[in-house]
Amino acid sequence: MLLILILTGKCQLNCRYCGGNIDESVMPPEISYDIGELLDFINSLKRVSIAFYGGEPLLRMDLIKKIMNEVDAEHFILQTNGLMLSKLEREYIQKFSTILVSIDGRKSVTEHYRGKIYDRVLEEVKRIKEYYKNELIARMVASLKTDIYEDVVHLLNLGLFTHVHWQIDAVWNPYPSEFPNWLKRYKRGITKLTDFFNNELKKGRIPGIVPFLGVLRAMIFEENLKPPCGSGTESFAITTDGKIIACPIAAEFDWNVVGDLWSGIRRKITIESPCPECGYFRICGGRCLFTNRERLWGEKGFKMLCDATIHLIREMKKSIEIAIRLSEKGVLDLNRLYYPKFNNTTEIIP
């Protein structure tokens, strides 16, 4: 099981697509329960991975260190804006199996959405790279200024990150009139990125493009969570007031609350129609629990995102054919395409 711990609702940034701090009407800005109760709950579970989340979790390094000292987790994971990475002692950084750093690609794109932080974030990443050797993911938000090919390849070429992941800025913000045209450009970019990926495969290299690898895993190994992030079935989040929720970004919705620290997880949540009836469900897994339940952009917006997902899956069908041929020639070991090896909070399907 993956437990996502929301350590604080506060963040130093005010990104255009996010808005900074979690609203206090959703949850308190700081943890309001006794931390000992959290530790008791975690230690009552078997085979648990812990992800630190916010807000910006590194604002509460004290809690991160206390939990890491007192919990025997299979994996520790950190999602961060990256601005304070090197301030956490090396011994704790090295305990993380995965660190995800928010950065949106090229400097101009990142700073349009996130402020003047691009150079600062990369400097922090460089500092920990001196001693951190595990998975380091650049986590993008793909928005209207994003060129998915240019921005993903830019981050890969920095030589700092093992992987790049992205989520499309859709559904939770108001529907932008430019979105349909952007989505056409996005799909062309996915095709171009697939060509790049396939050319690298032919050289025996596997670019760390998380959505591609996760879809290929579902195709090759026939393994995929539903939804692929595991929310509501294999992954749960704990809010600052002790509620247990399925999806960490939807704490304000009653359907999303599945328990609390004191009574445990009382139920699970699964994907609803029309997703399970879709021919792509085995691979897609429903894409996103929040989108499946809320559909804030209506059926039209829901179908547009499905169309983008189907396009990515179809492109990966080209890649799997190439990968199988390369495997038969001894150029590529298909087992190297098994990603992620554990739930590292990457949602897989953008």
KAKA-V767665 format. One record per backbone hydrogen bond with DSSP energy under -0.5 kcal/mol. NH is the residue of the N-H (numbers start at 0). CO is the residue of the C=O. E is the energy in kcal/mol with one decimal. If there is no record, write none. Layout:
<<NH:CO:E> <NH:CO:E>>
This chain:
<<1:233:-2.6> <2:0:-0.5> <2:48:-2.9> <3:1:-0.5> <3:235:-2.9> <4:2:-0.7> <4:50:-3.2> <5:3:-0.7> <5:237:-2.2> <6:4:-1.0> <6:52:-2.3> <7:52:-0.5> <8:28:-2.7> <9:28:-0.6> <15:112:-2.3> <17:14:-1.1> <18:14:-2.4> <21:8:-3.1> <25:22:-2.0> <26:22:-1.4> <30:6:-0.7> <31:239:-2.9> <32:239:-0.6> <36:33:-1.5> <37:33:-1.1> <38:34:-2.3> <39:35:-2.3> <40:36:-2.0> <41:37:-2.8> <42:38:-2.5> <43:39:-0.7> <43:40:-0.8> <44:41:-1.7> <48:0:-2.8> <49:74:-2.8> <50:2:-2.8> <51:76:-2.7> <52:4:-2.5> <53:54:-0.6> <54:9:-0.6> <55:9:-3.2> <56:54:-0.6> <56:78:-0.6> <58:55:-1.9> <59:56:-2.3> <60:57:-0.8> <62:59:-0.5> <63:59:-2.0> <64:60:-2.7> <65:61:-2.0> <66:62:-2.7> <67:63:-2.5> <68:64:-2.0> <69:65:-1.3> <70:66:-1.4> <72:70:-1.1> <73:47:-2.6> <75:94:-0.5> <76:49:-2.6> <77:97:-1.8> <78:51:-2.1> <79:77:-0.5> <79:99:-2.7> <84:81:-0.9> <86:83:-1.6> <87:83:-0.6> <87:84:-1.4> <91:88:-1.3> <92:88:-2.0> <93:89:-2.6> <94:91:-1.2> <95:91:-0.6> <95:92:-1.4> <96:75:-2.5> <97:75:-1.3> <98:134:-2.1> <99:77:-3.4> <100:98:-0.5> <100:136:-3.1> <101:79:-2.3> <102:100:-0.5> <102:138:-1.6> <109:105:-2.9> <110:106:-2.7> <111:107:-1.3> <112:108:-1.6> <113:109:-3.0> <114:110:-1.2> <116:114:-2.4> <120:116:-2.7> <121:117:-2.2> <122:118:-2.1> <123:119:-2.0> <124:120:-2.4> <125:121:-2.5> <126:122:-1.8> <127:123:-1.9> <128:124:-1.9> <129:125:-0.6> <129:126:-0.8> <130:127:-1.9> <131:127:-2.8> <132:130:-0.6> <134:96:-1.5> <136:98:-2.8> <137:162:-2.6> <138:100:-3.2> <138:136:-0.7> <139:137:-0.7> <139:164:-3.3> <141:139:-0.5> <141:166:-3.1> <142:140:-0.8> <145:142:-2.1> <147:145:-0.6> <150:146:-3.2> <151:147:-1.7> <152:148:-2.4> <153:149:-2.0> <154:150:-1.8> <155:151:-2.3> <156:152:-2.6> <157:153:-0.7> <157:154:-0.7> <158:155:-1.3> <160:154:-0.5> <161:135:-1.9> <162:135:-1.5> <163:207:-3.0> <164:137:-2.9> <166:139:-1.6> <167:349:-1.9> <168:141:-2.9> <169:167:-1.8> <171:169:-1.7> <178:175:-1.8> <181:177:-2.4> <182:178:-2.8> <183:179:-1.4> <184:180:-1.7> <185:181:-2.9> <186:182:-2.5> <187:183:-1.9> <188:184:-2.4> <189:185:-2.3> <190:186:-2.0> <191:187:-2.2> <192:188:-2.7> <193:189:-2.3> <194:190:-2.0> <195:191:-1.9> <196:192:-2.6> <197:193:-3.0> <198:194:-2.2> <199:195:-1.9> <200:196:-2.2> <201:197:-1.9> <202:198:-0.6> <202:199:-0.9> <203:200:-2.2> <204:199:-2.5> <206:204:-0.5> <208:206:-2.2> <209:163:-2.3> <209:207:-0.9> <212:208:-2.5> <213:209:-2.9> <214:210:-1.8> <215:211:-2.4> <216:212:-2.4> <217:213:-1.8> <218:214:-1.9> <219:215:-3.1> <220:216:-2.6> <221:216:-0.6> <221:217:-0.5> <222:216:-0.6> <227:283:-0.6> <229:226:-2.2> <231:234:-2.3> <232:229:-2.2> <233:229:-2.8> <234:229:-2.4> <235:1:-2.4> <236:244:-3.1> <237:3:-2.6> <238:236:-0.5> <238:242:-2.4> <241:238:-1.8> <243:258:-2.6> <244:236:-2.9> <244:242:-0.6> <245:255:-2.2> <249:246:-1.5> <252:249:-1.4> <255:252:-1.2> <256:253:-1.4> <257:243:-2.7> <257:255:-0.5> <258:243:-1.1> <259:263:-1.3> <260:241:-1.9> <263:259:-2.3> <265:257:-2.9> <265:263:-0.7> <266:257:-0.8> <268:231:-1.8> <274:271:-1.2> <276:273:-1.0> <277:274:-2.1> <280:277:-1.5> <282:279:-1.1> <283:279:-3.2> <284:280:-2.4> <286:283:-1.4> <287:285:-2.6> <291:287:-2.6> <292:288:-2.1> <293:289:-2.8> <294:290:-1.3> <297:294:-2.2> <300:296:-1.4> <301:297:-2.3> <302:298:-2.5> <303:299:-1.9> <304:300:-2.0> <305:301:-1.9> <306:302:-2.5> <307:303:-1.8> <308:304:-2.1> <309:305:-2.9> <310:306:-2.1> <311:307:-1.9> <312:308:-2.4> <313:309:-2.5> <314:310:-2.1> <315:311:-2.1> <316:312:-1.1> <317:313:-0.8> <317:314:-0.9> <318:314:-1.2> <319:315:-2.5> <320:316:-1.4> <321:317:-1.8> <322:318:-3.0> <323:319:-2.4> <324:320:-1.9> <325:321:-2.5> <326:322:-2.3> <327:323:-2.2> <328:324:-1.4> <329:326:-1.1> <330:325:-2.5> <331:325:-1.0> <333:331:-0.7> <335:332:-2.1> <336:333:-2.1> <337:334:-1.5> <338:336:-1.2> <343:341:-0.9> <348:346:-2.3> <349:347:-0.6>>
